[in-house]
Amino acid sequence: MDALVALPLLILLMAIGLPVAWSFAGVLAYLAFVFDANLNTLMLQGFRSLNSLVLVALPLFILTGYLMQSGGIARRIIAFVSRLATGKGGMGSAMVLSSSIFGAIAGTATAAIASIGSIMTEPLVARGYPRGRVAALLGISSLLGILIPPSITMILFAVVTRQSVAACFAATIGPAIVLILGLILYNRFLVGRAFEEVEVAEEGPRESFGKVTLRALPALTLPVIILGGIYGGIFTPTESAAVAAVAALIVGGLIYREFTWKSLAGSIIEAAETTGTIILILLFSFMISRILAFERVPQDMTEAIQAVVHNPIIALLMVNLVLIIAGMLMDDVSVTVVIAPLFMPLMVANGVNPVHFAAIVGCSVVIGANSPPVAPTLFLSCRITRAPIMQAVMPAIGLMTFVAFPVMLVTTFWEDLSLAIPRALGLM
């Protein structure tokens, strides 16, 4: 019973403004006190868990995201996609597609919001998109970086649940494609109903499509190299992170020539700060998991739920609900490292493949990260787009209700959507 206080305590500590990493430390201190755990042993086990080659990919993919932002890579991707996505709802579609390409290189939502939002907000507003709707669409589509490999969230999931990183990467491709199509179609449906999209005359001569494509080609080769290398067996996901960082340096520095010493140093510092926070969270979460596992909390919780809920469908829906609620209150890293290991025994007991569960967790983060009261992704999106949060909440709820939540349900109950690609690639 004492262990059940851990999650509410974590939420409370974050709600009062304590940094996420130190909120985890507070929960660890509580559990260590309640269960009289040996902190010396826990610390040693925590550091051993961090001694993983897979985790080397984290700082490298995070750095890649910041390098794309400061090296002009994101801007050229957006320019290319904006010319490609024409017709009704074209600019909104361009934002979704740009986020998906960005996610296929960097694997992070934060850098996507900063890069894509800062470039596309004003053109979208000029074309008649309400600023709040731009923020909502940016918040949802930026999380395609969690679903489209390589994904930092899926790396964390694989580490804490001891699954194959490549299999977890592949499991989220199907849901990501469905989410992209859903966002584009829903945006097209709203044009002319919720708002009017107007044409804007371009300043100066219009560049040819061939010239825009040629300029974007070095940036567009990055996801091909990264994903092709992983699934072609050329290099591991960890090695792909190093390739991505080096490629971003070469493209941004030697081809586009937009790096300055100041911007390069800034990217490295920001990546180091983000990585440090995630590693601290992981360390404390590993130690918390050891205490919970020793006290058999996940197993006892699974047995208690199965004693009450006999229908696997109800159990899956309940897990979906818990994941969404947790995502409303915590960031994607916290949800992944805390909730995923906790519910893994329950999911396996109900016949859910662990790799399938990775896709379910990824889809839940898309909803939770944009849902009040915390809504970290939506708040960041509003800050970048300069949209009042109250103007973005209802459009975000619409996107989640009619697109993201149905995608999560389809992912949950149609396992082939997640498992077909890993099986075809021989990853499971």
C-alpha positions as CSV (number, residue, x, y, z in Angstrom):
1,M,0.0,0.0,0.0
2,D,2.9,2.4,0.8
3,A,4.2,1.9,-2.8
4,L,0.9,3.2,-4.2
5,V,1.7,6.6,-2.8
6,A,4.8,6.9,-5.0
7,L,3.0,8.0,-8.2
8,P,0.7,10.7,-6.6
9,L,3.8,11.9,-4.7
10,L,5.7,12.3,-8.0
11,I,2.8,14.2,-9.6
12,L,2.5,16.4,-6.5
13,L,6.2,17.3,-6.5
14,M,6.2,18.2,-10.2
15,A,2.9,20.2,-9.7
16,I,4.5,22.4,-7.0
17,G,7.3,23.3,-9.5
18,L,10.1,20.9,-8.4
19,P,12.3,20.0,-11.4
20,V,11.4,16.6,-12.9
21,A,14.7,14.9,-12.0
22,W,14.5,16.0,-8.4
23,S,10.9,15.0,-8.2
24,F,12.1,11.5,-9.0
25,A,14.7,11.8,-6.3
26,G,12.0,12.8,-3.8
27,V,10.0,9.6,-4.6
28,L,13.2,7.6,-4.3
29,A,13.9,9.0,-0.9
30,Y,10.3,8.2,0.2
31,L,10.4,4.6,-1.0
32,A,13.9,4.0,0.5
33,F,12.7,5.3,3.8
34,V,9.4,3.3,3.8
35,F,11.0,0.0,2.7
36,D,14.3,0.6,4.6
37,A,16.3,0.1,1.3
38,N,20.1,0.2,1.2
39,L,20.9,3.3,-0.8
40,N,24.5,2.3,-1.4
41,T,23.4,-0.9,-3.1
42,L,20.7,0.9,-5.0
43,M,23.1,3.5,-6.3
44,L,25.5,0.8,-7.5
45,Q,22.7,-1.0,-9.3
46,G,21.5,2.3,-10.8
47,F,24.9,3.1,-12.2
48,R,25.2,-0.5,-13.6
49,S,21.9,0.0,-15.4
50,L,23.1,3.2,-16.9
51,N,26.2,1.4,-18.2
52,S,24.5,0.6,-21.4
53,L,25.8,1.1,-25.0
54,V,22.2,1.8,-26.1
55,L,22.0,4.9,-24.0
56,V,24.9,6.5,-25.9
57,A,22.4,7.1,-28.6
58,L,20.5,9.6,-26.4
59,P,22.9,12.5,-26.3
60,L,23.8,12.0,-30.0
61,F,20.1,12.1,-31.2
62,I,19.4,15.1,-28.9
63,L,22.4,16.9,-30.3
64,T,21.3,16.1,-33.9
65,G,18.0,17.8,-33.2
66,Y,19.7,21.0,-32.1
67,L,22.2,20.9,-34.9
68,M,19.3,20.6,-37.4
69,Q,17.7,23.7,-35.9
70,S,20.9,25.9,-35.9
71,G,22.3,24.5,-39.2
72,G,19.5,25.5,-41.5
73,I,18.5,21.9,-42.2
74,A,15.0,22.2,-40.8
75,R,14.3,25.4,-42.8
76,R,15.1,23.7,-46.1
77,I,13.0,20.7,-45.3
78,I,10.1,23.0,-44.6
79,A,10.6,24.9,-47.8
80,F,10.6,21.6,-49.8
81,V,7.5,20.2,-48.1
82,S,5.6,23.5,-48.4
83,R,6.0,23.3,-52.2
84,L,5.1,19.7,-52.2
85,A,1.9,20.0,-50.1
86,T,-0.4,22.1,-52.2
87,G,-4.2,22.4,-52.5
88,K,-6.8,22.6,-49.7
89,G,-5.1,22.7,-46.3
90,G,-1.7,22.6,-47.9
91,M,0.2,24.7,-45.4
92,G,-1.2,22.6,-42.5
93,S,-0.3,19.5,-44.3
94,A,3.2,20.9,-44.8
95,M,3.6,21.3,-41.0
96,V,2.6,17.7,-40.4
97,L,4.9,16.3,-43.1
98,S,7.8,18.6,-42.0
99,S,7.4,17.3,-38.4
100,S,7.5,13.7,-39.7
101,I,10.7,14.2,-41.6
102,F,12.2,16.1,-38.7
103,G,11.3,13.2,-36.4
104,A,12.9,10.7,-38.8
105,I,16.2,12.5,-38.2
106,A,16.2,13.8,-34.6
107,G,13.6,11.7,-32.7
108,T,12.6,14.6,-30.4
109,A,9.5,16.8,-30.1
110,T,11.1,19.8,-28.4
111,A,13.5,20.6,-31.2
112,A,10.8,20.1,-33.8
113,I,8.5,22.6,-32.1
114,A,11.3,25.2,-31.9
115,S,12.5,24.7,-35.5
116,I,9.2,24.2,-37.3
117,G,7.1,26.5,-35.2
118,S,9.4,29.4,-35.5
119,I,9.5,29.1,-39.3
120,M,5.9,28.1,-40.2
121,T,3.8,30.0,-37.7
122,E,3.6,33.4,-39.4
123,P,3.0,31.9,-42.9
124,L,0.2,29.8,-41.5
125,V,-1.4,32.8,-39.7
126,A,-1.0,34.9,-42.9
127,R,-3.0,32.2,-44.7
128,G,-5.9,32.4,-42.3
129,Y,-5.1,29.8,-39.7
130,P,-6.0,30.9,-36.2
131,R,-2.9,31.2,-34.1
132,G,-4.4,28.8,-31.4
133,R,-5.1,26.2,-34.1
134,V,-1.5,26.5,-35.4
135,A,-0.2,25.9,-31.9
136,A,-2.5,22.8,-31.5
137,L,-1.5,21.3,-34.8
138,L,2.2,22.0,-34.1
139,G,1.9,20.3,-30.6
140,I,0.3,17.1,-32.0
141,S,2.5,16.8,-35.2
142,S,5.8,17.5,-33.3
143,L,5.2,14.3,-31.4
144,L,5.5,12.3,-34.6
145,G,9.2,12.4,-33.5
146,I,8.2,9.9,-30.8
147,L,6.5,7.6,-33.3
148,I,8.8,7.8,-36.3
149,P,12.2,6.2,-35.8
150,P,14.7,7.0,-34.5
151,S,12.8,7.9,-31.3
152,I,14.4,8.9,-28.0
153,T,11.2,7.7,-26.2
154,M,11.5,4.3,-27.8
155,I,15.1,4.1,-26.8
156,L,14.1,4.7,-23.2
157,F,11.3,2.2,-23.5
158,A,13.6,-0.5,-24.8
159,V,16.2,0.2,-22.1
160,V,13.7,0.1,-19.1
161,T,11.8,-3.0,-20.5
162,R,14.8,-4.8,-22.0
163,Q,13.5,-5.0,-25.5
164,S,15.1,-4.6,-28.9
165,V,15.6,-0.9,-29.8
166,A,15.2,-1.7,-33.5
167,A,12.0,-3.6,-32.9
168,C,10.5,-0.8,-30.8
169,F,11.5,1.7,-33.6
170,A,9.8,-0.4,-36.2
171,A,6.6,-0.9,-34.1
172,T,5.7,2.7,-34.2
173,I,6.0,3.3,-37.9
174,G,2.5,1.9,-38.7
175,P,0.7,4.1,-36.1
176,A,2.8,7.1,-37.2
177,I,1.6,6.7,-40.8
178,V,-2.0,6.5,-39.7
179,L,-1.6,9.6,-37.5
180,I,0.0,11.6,-40.3
181,L,-2.9,10.7,-42.6
182,G,-5.5,11.5,-39.9
183,L,-4.0,14.9,-39.1
184,I,-3.8,15.9,-42.8
185,L,-7.4,14.7,-43.5
186,Y,-8.8,16.4,-40.4
187,N,-7.0,19.6,-41.2
188,R,-8.4,19.5,-44.8
189,F,-11.9,18.9,-43.4
190,L,-11.7,22.0,-41.1
191,V,-10.6,24.3,-44.0
192,G,-13.7,26.2,-45.0
193,R,-15.6,25.1,-41.9
194,A,-13.7,26.2,-38.8
195,F,-11.6,28.8,-40.7
196,E,-10.8,30.0,-44.2
197,E,-7.5,29.4,-45.9
198,V,-6.4,32.3,-48.1
199,E,-3.7,32.6,-50.8
200,V,-0.8,34.9,-50.0
201,A,1.2,36.5,-52.8
202,E,4.9,35.7,-52.4
203,E,7.4,38.5,-52.2
204,G,9.9,38.5,-55.1
205,P,10.3,35.9,-57.8
206,R,9.1,32.3,-57.0
207,E,11.9,29.8,-57.0
208,S,11.4,26.7,-59.2
209,F,10.4,23.4,-57.5
210,G,13.6,21.9,-58.9
211,K,15.8,24.5,-57.2
212,V,14.0,24.1,-53.9
213,T,14.3,20.3,-54.1
214,L,18.0,20.5,-55.0
215,R,18.7,22.8,-52.0
216,A,16.8,20.4,-49.7
217,L,18.3,17.2,-51.1
218,P,21.2,17.0,-48.6
219,A,18.8,17.4,-45.7
220,L,16.3,14.8,-47.1
221,T,19.1,12.2,-47.5
222,L,19.6,12.2,-43.7
223,P,16.5,10.0,-42.8
224,V,17.3,7.7,-45.7
225,I,20.8,7.2,-44.4
226,I,19.8,6.7,-40.8
227,L,16.8,4.4,-41.3
228,G,18.3,2.6,-44.2
229,G,21.4,1.9,-42.2
230,I,19.5,0.6,-39.2
231,Y,17.2,-1.7,-41.0
232,G,19.7,-2.6,-43.7
233,G,22.0,-4.0,-41.0
234,I,24.8,-1.6,-41.8
235,F,24.9,-0.1,-38.3
236,T,23.1,-0.4,-35.0
237,P,20.6,2.2,-33.6
238,T,23.4,3.5,-31.4
239,E,25.8,3.8,-34.3
240,S,23.0,5.5,-36.3
241,A,22.9,8.2,-33.7
242,A,26.6,9.0,-34.2
243,V,26.1,8.9,-38.0
244,A,23.1,11.3,-37.6
245,A,25.1,13.8,-35.5
246,V,28.1,13.7,-37.9
247,A,25.8,14.0,-41.0
248,A,24.0,17.0,-39.4
249,L,27.4,18.7,-38.8
250,I,28.5,18.1,-42.4
251,V,25.3,19.2,-44.0
252,G,24.8,22.2,-41.8
253,G,28.5,23.2,-41.7
254,L,30.0,22.3,-45.0
255,I,27.0,22.3,-47.4
256,Y,24.6,24.9,-46.0
257,R,27.4,26.8,-44.2
258,E,25.1,28.2,-41.6
259,F,26.9,27.1,-38.4
260,T,28.8,29.7,-36.4
261,W,31.0,28.9,-33.5
262,K,28.3,30.5,-31.2
263,S,25.4,28.5,-32.7
264,L,27.4,25.3,-32.6
265,A,28.4,25.9,-29.0
266,G,24.8,26.7,-28.1
267,S,23.6,23.5,-29.7
268,I,26.1,21.4,-27.7
269,I,25.3,23.1,-24.4
270,E,21.5,22.7,-24.9
271,A,22.0,19.1,-25.8
272,A,24.2,18.5,-22.8
273,E,21.6,20.1,-20.5
274,T,18.7,18.0,-21.9
275,T,20.8,14.8,-21.8
276,G,21.8,15.5,-18.2
277,T,18.2,15.8,-17.1
278,I,17.2,12.6,-18.8
279,I,20.1,10.6,-17.4
280,L,19.3,11.8,-13.9
281,I,15.6,10.8,-14.3
282,L,16.8,7.4,-15.6
283,L,19.2,6.9,-12.7
284,F,16.5,7.6,-10.1
285,S,13.8,5.6,-12.0
286,F,16.1,2.5,-12.2
287,M,16.6,2.7,-8.4
288,I,12.9,3.2,-7.9
289,S,12.2,0.2,-10.1
290,R,14.6,-2.0,-8.1
291,I,12.7,-1.2,-4.9
292,L,9.3,-1.8,-6.5
293,A,10.5,-5.1,-8.1
294,F,11.9,-6.3,-4.8
295,E,8.6,-5.5,-3.1
296,R,6.7,-7.2,-6.0
297,V,4.6,-4.2,-6.6
298,P,4.1,-4.7,-10.4
299,Q,3.2,-8.4,-9.9
300,D,0.8,-7.6,-7.0
301,M,-0.8,-4.9,-9.0
302,T,-1.3,-7.2,-12.0
303,E,-2.8,-9.9,-9.8
304,A,-5.2,-7.4,-8.1
305,I,-6.4,-6.0,-11.5
306,Q,-6.9,-9.4,-13.0
307,A,-8.9,-10.5,-9.9
308,V,-11.3,-7.6,-10.6
309,V,-11.1,-7.2,-14.4
310,H,-11.6,-10.5,-16.2
311,N,-12.0,-9.1,-19.7
312,P,-8.7,-8.4,-21.5
313,I,-10.4,-5.6,-23.5
314,I,-11.4,-3.8,-20.4
315,A,-7.9,-4.2,-19.0
316,L,-6.4,-2.7,-22.2
317,L,-8.8,0.2,-22.1
318,M,-7.9,0.8,-18.4
319,V,-4.2,0.8,-19.2
320,N,-4.8,3.3,-22.1
321,L,-6.7,5.5,-19.7
322,V,-4.0,5.4,-17.1
323,L,-1.3,6.2,-19.7
324,I,-3.3,9.2,-21.0
325,I,-3.9,10.5,-17.4
326,A,-0.2,10.0,-16.6
327,G,0.7,11.8,-19.8
328,M,-1.4,14.8,-18.8
329,L,0.6,15.2,-15.6
330,M,4.1,14.1,-16.6
331,D,6.4,14.4,-19.6
332,D,7.0,11.6,-22.1
333,V,10.3,10.5,-20.4
334,S,8.6,10.2,-17.0
335,V,5.7,8.2,-18.5
336,T,8.0,5.9,-20.3
337,V,10.4,5.1,-17.5
338,V,7.8,4.9,-14.7
339,I,4.5,3.6,-16.2
340,A,5.9,1.2,-18.9
341,P,7.8,-1.1,-16.5
342,L,4.9,-1.0,-14.0
343,F,2.3,-2.1,-16.5
344,M,4.5,-4.5,-18.5
345,P,3.5,-7.6,-16.4
346,L,-0.2,-6.8,-16.8
347,M,0.1,-6.3,-20.6
348,V,2.0,-9.6,-21.0
349,A,-0.6,-11.4,-18.8
350,N,-3.3,-10.2,-21.2
351,G,-1.4,-11.4,-24.3
352,V,0.1,-8.1,-25.4
353,N,3.5,-8.4,-27.0
354,P,6.0,-6.1,-25.3
355,V,6.9,-4.5,-28.7
356,H,3.2,-3.9,-29.3
357,F,3.1,-2.2,-25.9
358,A,5.9,0.1,-27.1
359,A,3.6,1.5,-29.8
360,I,0.7,1.8,-27.3
361,V,2.9,3.9,-25.0
362,G,4.0,6.1,-27.9
363,C,0.5,6.8,-29.0
364,S,-0.6,7.6,-25.4
365,V,2.2,10.2,-25.1
366,V,0.8,12.1,-28.1
367,I,-2.5,12.6,-26.3
368,G,-1.2,13.1,-22.8
369,A,1.5,15.7,-23.7
370,N,-1.1,17.9,-25.3
371,S,-3.8,17.5,-22.6
372,P,-4.3,20.0,-19.7
373,P,-3.6,20.6,-16.9
374,V,0.2,20.2,-17.5
375,A,0.3,19.7,-21.3
376,P,4.0,20.3,-21.6
377,T,4.1,20.0,-25.4
378,L,1.1,22.2,-26.0
379,F,2.4,24.9,-23.6
380,L,5.8,24.9,-25.4
381,S,4.0,25.1,-28.7
382,C,1.9,28.1,-27.5
383,R,5.1,29.8,-26.4
384,I,6.8,29.3,-29.8
385,T,3.7,30.4,-31.8
386,R,2.8,33.2,-29.3
387,A,-0.7,31.8,-29.0
388,P,-2.8,32.2,-25.8
389,I,-3.2,28.7,-24.3
390,M,-7.0,29.1,-24.0
391,Q,-7.1,29.6,-27.8
392,A,-5.2,26.4,-28.4
393,V,-7.0,24.1,-25.9
394,M,-10.2,23.5,-27.9
395,P,-8.4,22.9,-31.2
396,A,-6.0,20.5,-29.4
397,I,-9.0,18.6,-27.9
398,G,-10.5,18.3,-31.4
399,L,-7.3,16.9,-32.8
400,M,-7.0,14.4,-30.0
401,T,-10.6,13.4,-30.0
402,F,-11.0,12.8,-33.7
403,V,-7.5,11.8,-34.7
404,A,-5.0,10.9,-31.9
405,F,-7.4,8.9,-29.6
406,P,-8.8,6.8,-32.5
407,V,-5.2,6.1,-33.6
408,M,-4.4,4.9,-30.1
409,L,-7.4,2.6,-30.0
410,V,-6.6,1.1,-33.4
411,T,-3.0,0.6,-32.3
412,T,-4.2,-1.1,-29.1
413,F,-6.6,-3.5,-30.6
414,W,-5.1,-4.2,-34.1
415,E,-1.6,-5.5,-33.2
416,D,-0.6,-6.1,-36.8
417,L,-0.5,-2.3,-37.3
418,S,2.5,-2.3,-34.9
419,L,4.0,-5.8,-35.4
420,A,3.8,-6.3,-39.1
421,I,6.8,-4.2,-39.9
422,P,9.1,-5.6,-37.1
423,R,8.1,-9.1,-38.2
424,A,8.8,-8.3,-41.9
425,L,12.2,-7.0,-41.0
426,G,13.0,-10.1,-38.9
427,L,13.2,-8.1,-35.7
428,M,11.0,-10.4,-33.7
